[in-house]
Amino acid sequence: MEFNFLAILVAAVVPMVLGFLWYNPFLFGNVWMREAGMTEEKMKSGNMAVIFGVSFLLSILLAFFIQFLAIHQTGVVSLIGGDPAAEGVLPSYQAFMADYGNDFRTFKHGALHGLLAGIFIVLPIIATNGLFERKSWKLILINVGYWTVALTIMGAIVCGWV
């Protein structure tokens, strides 16, 4: 099982492109700014090069990790210690890979796992933080929606790009 670093890099761009659209005033930008207490002045005060650079590095980490959620073969490879050619690998591994090989390596399957990650990982985390920070449900749902759509697309890319 080899990692497709091109797919990881392409998937890592997704949150940035989607964020440009999602948080644009034509979609959710105005509501997000109001609910988050964000102002134009505050937006301009940050170092955008650092913000985008760190965001991209974090997106690479996320794209790398989502492979483990979406690609079942990575779990099988991890059970044998990561080296299918290593001495002592049982024939059952070879039989499993012969039976299933690249099964479930589709854009649709990856999108499903990204969607599930959004619902069962992102939603509980962001909603819990939002509740304790006394944020509105509008803001919570805008942010959860963004990450759920981003993970759905990212999962599709890393799983389907064989």
N, C-alpha and C positions, 0 to 999 in steps of 0.2 A: 504494500500500500504506500504509494508515494503521494506527497502533497503537491497540488497544482498551484504553484506560487503566483502564476499569472491570474488564475481565478481568484485567489485571495486578494491580490491587488485590485482587481476590477471590483470585487465585492466591497472592498474597503472604501471605494469612491462613492458607493451607493448612499451612505448616510449624508454625505456632503451635498450631493446633487439633490437628493430627496429633501434635505433640510432647506435648501434654497427655495424649493417649490412649496413645501409644507408650511414654512414660517413666513412666506411671502404675504404681503397685505391682501393679495387677491384670493388667498385661501384661508389660512388660520392666523396669519401674522398679526393683524390688528387685535383680535381677541386674545391671542397669546401674550402680546405686549401688555395689554390692559390687565389681564389676570395675573401675570407674573410681576407686575409693577415695574416693567421695563420702560425706559424712555429712550428717545432718539439720542439724547445726551449721553446716557449710560452706555448705549450701544457703541457710540463712537469713542468711548474712553478706553477700551481694551486694545491690546496689541494683537491685531488680527493675524499677523504672521505666526505668532506663537499659538494663538487659539486654533487656527486651522492646522498648523503643524502637529500639535499635540493631539487634536481631534483625529487627524489621519492616522497617527501611530496607534491610537486607541481603537480605531476602526479596523486596523490590520489585526490587532489582537482578537477582536470580536469575530472577524472573518475567519481567522485561523481556528478559533474555538468552535464556531458553529459547524465546522466539518465533523466534529466528534458527536454532535447531536444529529446530524442529517445523514452521515455516511456510516452505515452499520458495519462495513468492512473494517473501519478503523478500530472498532471494538474487538473484532476477531483478531486482528493483527496484534493489538495490545495484549491479548491473552497469551500469546506465545512469546512475548518479550520484544516484539517489534521487528524481528529479523526472520522472515520466512525461509531463508536459506540456512539458518543456524542449525548446528548439529542438535539432535534431540527433539526436533519438531515432529510431533506425532502425525501419522498419516491422516488422522481425522481432520486436521487443518486443511490439508490438500484436498480431501474429499469435500469438505464444506465449501472451499473456494471453487472447486470444480462444479459443484451444484449451484452455487449462488453468484460467483464471480462478480460481475458488475450489476446484478439485479438491484433494483431500487436506486440506481444512480441516474435519476432523471430530474429535470427542473421541477416537475410537479411534486415529486417526493421531497425534494429540498425545501420547496415553498411551504409544504405542509409542516415540516419540522420547524421552519422559521416562524410560521404562524403560531404553532403550539408554544414555542419559546416566548413569543410576545405575550400570549395569554397567561401562561403558567409561570413565567419567570419575571418578565418586565412588569406586568400589571401588578402583581403583589408587591414588588419592590417599590415602584414609583408611587403606587397608591398609599402604601404605608408611610413613606417619607412625606407625601403630600398631606396626609391626615395630621401627622405630628407637626408639620410646618404650617398648618392651618391654610393650606392652599385650596382653591375651589375645585369642584369636580370637573369644571370646564377645562381648567389647566391640566389637571391630572389626565383626563381623557385625550386632550390634544397631544400631550407628550407620550402617553402609552400608545396612541394610534400611530404616531410617527415611528416609534421604535418597533412596533409590530409590523408595520409595512416595510420598514428597512430590513428587519430580520427575515421577513418572508422573501424579499428579493435577494438578499444576501445568501440565504439558504438555497434558493433556486440556483444561483450562480455556482456556489462551491460544490453542490451535489451534482448538478446536471452537466457541468463543464468537465467532461471526462477526457 
